[in-house]
Amino acid sequence: MNRSLIFDSPFLLGFEHTRNLIERASKAAAESYPPYNVEDRGDGALRITLAVAGFSPDQLSVTVEDRQLTVTGRRDGGGAKTEEAYLHRGIAARGFLRSFVLADGMVVDGATLEHGLLHIDLARPKPEARLQTIPIRTAG
């Protein structure tokens, strides 16, 4: 595992989870297919749009696990033309796995496939104000 020097400091204890999030985000940034946009929709809402031309809803899956949003596209090969049938093949016909690391509190509102674009809507609900009173004990 490639560790950042800042997290090796003896003054930063218990930040292993943060280091893991940074490593996951840097790995996800290296992916290039399929292309995507991230749109700020205001009030903490975001929309991720992936170009998934040629994929049907049953070939796509959107999951969230441990603050990681994963979009998967699987090609089943059924009914696909053989390689010899193409004179030029510029549209990618491969499966993919695209990951995004979500901040605390981000939730996925839904996903919509429209004209070859997969829209995934995210929101950050306003946290409820919480007042916590800490009891003071006496020693002895």
Secondary structure, DSSP 8 states (H G I E B T S, - for coil): ----GGGG-TT--S-HHHHHHHHHHHHHHT--SS-EEEEEEETTEEEEEEE-TT--GGGEEEEEETTEEEEEE----TT---GGG-S---S----EEEEEE--TT-EEEEEEEETTEEEEEEE-----------------
